[in-house]
Amino acid sequence: MVFSSFHPLKRHFLLLLLLAWLLSGPMELLAQDQATEEMVWTEGIVPPRGTEPEPFELEEMSALSVSALRKRLAELLPDLQPQGRRNLFEQLKEWRPDWFEHWEDRELFPDSTRIDTMPQTLRFVVLEEGEQLIYPWYGEELTWGYGPRNGHMHKGWDTHLEVGDTVVSLMNGVVRYAKFNHSGYGNCVMVRHFNGLETLYGHLDRIDVQQGDLVAAGEPLGLGGSTGKSSGPHLHFEVRYGGFALDPALIMEWTEEGPVSKTSILEIDKSQLSPQKGGENYHQPHTVKSKTHRVRSGETLSSIARKYKTTISKLKKLNRLRNADYIRLGQRLRVR
């Protein structure tokens, strides 16, 4: 009532003052938030949204020994932004040209290396202090190992995964090859590691890296699948040196928690390398040994799944079961 008795001009002036007072609180809070955000970004903790991180300022690492350089890379890689990784990749090619010999992506296994020019004993520092080894394992035993198979040489491991499972890099390194391979591997990634070894990841459903990408151990390379010469989803994994395959069991051992590092130093005779460099013509389609179980009195799909360390959903899929509660006494179920 009192407010309405003011002259119209006075009423408008008072309304503007009231509106300015109401807005002053939120604006001060917003300014405080922006100041806090700027402070946090300046300290390098969390970049604000929409802000491109500054290119990584490269240290003077060219004078470091190979061992010290690898330790420094193990510290830097996990937190390094994409632009910083690209800059570092270019520097590494200058500092360590020996790491990038026979560097190409036209051929999966370059023809420019010869086993007769290698020393008789090969020595690899598999892991330096601070480096990790992380295998993309999904809780199943080794499907097929390294060695002769059906009259051919199987030059790696076949391990279980489902289509869409993430496949990660075994160790720190640089992607050398990342594309579809027409000779059997399908979508395939080859990573060259700083210890001189290369690892191959075949039959991927999708590739998420490109040549020249620096990757840390455990970082995604793509998604598992069944492309190329493959009759079912799995990961075909190989360890290579100079294009020649060697048994992954030389650097890893199987435990209840999957493959883990076996040794930090590897010394082998070059006769332990596969005699042929190629792998495409020797890689056979993936086959899984089937195993069945006859249902006994009192058994359920759940108890059978526990017995064979699998899941109910997998048993239902293998046997085309719609109702998990309906299995017959004496029924033969496929469990693998």
N, C-alpha and C positions, 0 to 999 in steps of 0.2 A: 504494500500500500504506500509506504514512504517512498520506495524507488520509483513508482509510477507518477508521483507528484513532481519529479524533476523535469526540467525543460528537456525536450527531445534531444538537443545537442549534448546536454550534460549526460543524459542516459547513454548515448552512443559512446561518449568518452569513457564512462565508467565501465561499460561492457568491454571495451578494448583493453582497459587496465586489468580487468578480471581475467580475460583470455590470456594476456601476456603473463600474468602470475601463474595461471594453470600450466602453461607450456614451459615455464622456466625450469621446473623440477625435472621432467623427462629429458630436456635438452642437456642439463648438467650431467645427468646419469650417462647419457649417450657420449658426451665428451669424455667422461671418466673412462668408459669402456674402451673408446678409441685410443686413449692415452695408454691404458693398460695393455691393449693389443699391440700397440707400437712398441712398448717396452719389452713385451714378451718376444716379439719378432726380432728386435734389436739384440736381445740376449741369445737368440738362436734356438729358442725352445720350440715354439710352434709358429709356423708362418701363417699369417692371416689369409682368409679365403680370397681367392682370385689373385694372389701375389705369386709371381714366378720366383722360385729360389734363385739366389745369385749363383752364377757359375762357380763351381768349386775352384778355390784358389790353390793351384797345385804347389806342393812343397818341392823343394829341391831334393828329389829322390834319386837322381841319376847316378850319384856316387855311391849309393848303397849297394852292399853285396846282395847276391841273389837271395840268401836266407833272410837278411834284414828287410829287403824289399817285399818278400812274400808275407812276412809278419806285419809289415805296415799296411799292405793291401788287405790282410785279414781284419785289421782294425777299421779301415776306411769303408770297405765295400758295403756292409750292411746298411749304413746310413747315408750313402752317397746318392744324390739325386741324378736323374737321367743325363742332364747336361754335364754334370761333373764327371760322370762315367764316360761320356763320349770324349771329353777333354783328356781324361786319364788314359783312355785307350790309345789315342793318338800319341801321347807321350811315351807310353810303354813300347810302341813300335820303334821309337827312336832309341830308347834306353836299352831295350832287350831285343834286338833284331833276331837273336837265336830262338826266341820264343815263337816267332812267326815265320819260320822257315817252311817252305811248301804250303804257304797260306793261300788257299783258294776254295771256292765253293762250287766250281763247275763239276768237280769229281769228289765223290765221297772219300775215296782212297787215292790220293795223288800217286802218279806213276814215277815221280821223280826221286823216290827213296829206294835204296837197294839194301837187302839184308847182308850181302857180302861186303859192303863197305862199313858195316857197324862193328864196333869192338866186340870181342868174344863175350865179355862180361858187361852187362848193362846194370847201372845203379840208379835208383830213383829215390829221392827224398819225398815219399808219398805225402806226408803231412809235416808242416813246420809248426812250431809253437803258436797256438791261437787259431790254427786252421781246423776245420771240421770235415767229417765224411758223413753224408746223410743220404741213405738209399731210399727211393720211393717205394716203400713196402706197405702192403695192405693186408697183413695178417695171414697169409697163406704160405705153405711150404714151396720150395723151388719146384717149378713144373718140369723144367728140363735144364740140365747144366751144360757146361762146356765139354766138348768131346765128340767122338764119332756118333753119328745117328743116321740110320737107314742108308749106310754106304757113303755118307757125306760127313763133312766136318761142321758141327754146330759150334759157332765161334763166340758164343756168349751164354747168357742166362735168359730163360723165359720165366717171368714171374707174374702172378695173378694180379689183375686189377679189373675194374668195371669201366665201361665207357663213361668218360667224363671225370674220372679220378685224376687228381693233379699229379703230374710227373715233374720232379724237381732235379736240379743239378746235383751230382754226387759231391763235387768239391768246387772250390773257387776256380774261375777260369773265364775264357772268352768263347763265345759262340762262333764256330767256323763255318758250319753248314746248317741250314734251316730251311728245308723245302721238301716237296714230294720227291721221293726216289722211285724211279720206274723199274728198278731191278729187284724189288721184293720187300724193301723196308717200309714202303708207303711214306706217310708223313714222318720225317726223320730229322733229328737234331744231333749234331756232333759238337761237343764242347772240348776245347783244348785247355788243359789245366797247366798251372804254372810249374808243375813237377815234370812236365814233358809228356805225360800220358794224355790220351784222348778218350772220352766216353761217348758212346752212341746210344740213342734212345729211339727205337723204331716202333712203327704201327700206331703212331699217335693219331687221335681224332682231330686235334687242332694244335697248331704251332703258335706260340705267343711271343717268340723272340725272333731276332734277325741277326745276320752275320755282323760281328763286331760288338755285340752286346756283352758287357762285362756282367757276370753273374756270380753271386755268392753261393756257397753250399746251402742247399735246401730251398733255393729260390725257384719259382715255377718256370718251366720251359714250355709247357703245353698241357694238353689233356690226353689221357690214355684212350686207346681205341682199338680198331682192328683193320686199319688200312693196309694196302699192299697184299703180299702173299700171307694171309692169315685167315684161319678158320674160326677164330674166336678172340674176344678181347684179352689182351695180355701186353706186357711190356717186354720187348726184346732188347736186352742190354748187353753192350760189349765194351771191353777195354782194349784200346789200341795204342801201338807205338809205331810211328813211321808208316802207318797203314796196316801193320801186321797185328793180328789179334793175340792176346794172351788171356789166360784163365783168370776171370775175376776173383776166383778163390785165392789167388796169390796176394791180394790186398784186402779181402774181406772174408769174414767167417760168419756162419749162420748161428744165431742164438734164438732164444724164445722171443726176443724182441726184434727179430729180423736180422739182416746183415749189418755188421758193425766193422769198424776198422780192425785189421789184423796186425798190421805193422806200420811203423812210421818210415822205415828204411827197407827198400826192396832191392835185392841183388839177384839177378837171374842170368843164366846162360842164354845167348841168343837162339840156341836150339829150342828153347821153350816157346818161342814165337811161332805162330801158325806158319806153315811152309808157303802158303799162297797168300798174297796180299788181299786179293779180292774177297768179297763176302757175299755179294749179291747173288751169284749163281749157286752158292753153297747153302744159302739160307732156305730152309724148307718151311712149308706151311705149318702153323702151330697146331699140334694135336694134343688132346688131353686124354690121359688114361682114365677110362670110365671105371667106376667102382659101384657095386650094388650092395644092398642090405635087405635081408628077408625079415619082415616084421614078426616079432615074437609076442607072446602073451604079455599084456601089461605095458607095452611100449607105446609111446606117443611120438608125434612128430618132434616135439620139443626135446624129449630124451634122446632121440636119434640124432638130432642136430648137435646136441652137446657131445655125444659120443664121437662124432666125426669132426668136431670143431668147425661147424659150419652154422648156418642160420636157417630158420624155418622158411623165410622168404626164398632162399636159394633152393631148398628142397622142393618147395612148391613149384618153382619155375622149372627145375630140372625134370619134374615128374608131371607137370601140367595139372597140378592139383588146385581146385577151387576152394575146397573146404579143408582147413588144416586139421579139423577134428575127425575127419572121416578117412581112416586108413584101415585096411583089412588084415586080419591075422593071416600070415603066410604071404602077404603081398611083397613083391620085390621092388624096392625103391632104389633109384639111382642117387647116390650120395656124392658123386664126383663126376 
